[in-house]
Amino acid sequence: MRTSLNVSDDILEAFDETWQAEGLDSRSRAIREAMQEYIEGHSQLEEVSGDVVSVVAFDYKHHEVIQDLHSAQHHFQDIIETMSHTHQGDWCLETVFCHGDAARVRELVYRLRDFDGVGRVKTMLLRETTPPDQ
C-alpha cells in the first residue's frame, strides 16, 4: 500500500540520517519499523490494568499550554505523586511520576497528547503493583 504524509524538512532529514546510519535498506523499511514500535508502545499502555507505577515525560512550549497543563495536572492529582520540571530555552521538559490505576494513567497520557503545544509524550511503566494479600 502506498501512502503519503507531510513531514517537516528537518524531521525528514534527521530520520533519513538515522535509518541510513543503522544500515536499513530503505526509508520505507524504517517507517514500517517506526510504526511497529509505535503500535507496540500503544498496545503496552492499553493492555496494562490495575495499579501501576509509571513515569510520563513530555516536552512543551511553555507559553502555549502552561495554564491548560496546570489544570490537567490538578485533574489527575489522584495518580500524580510528584513532578520534575526544567526550562530549556523556549520549551520545557516535565517528568510526572505516577502511581495508581492504569486507566487513569492512560487518561493522563492521552490528555497530554491532545495539547498542540506538547511535543512528545513518553511513558515508561516501571512495574505493576501487587496487592498486599498476594
Summary of the structure (lengths in Angstrom):
residues: 134
radius of gyration: 17.5
end to end distance: 48.6
largest distance: 54.7
contacts: 325
relative contact order: 0.19
helix: 46%
strand: 31%
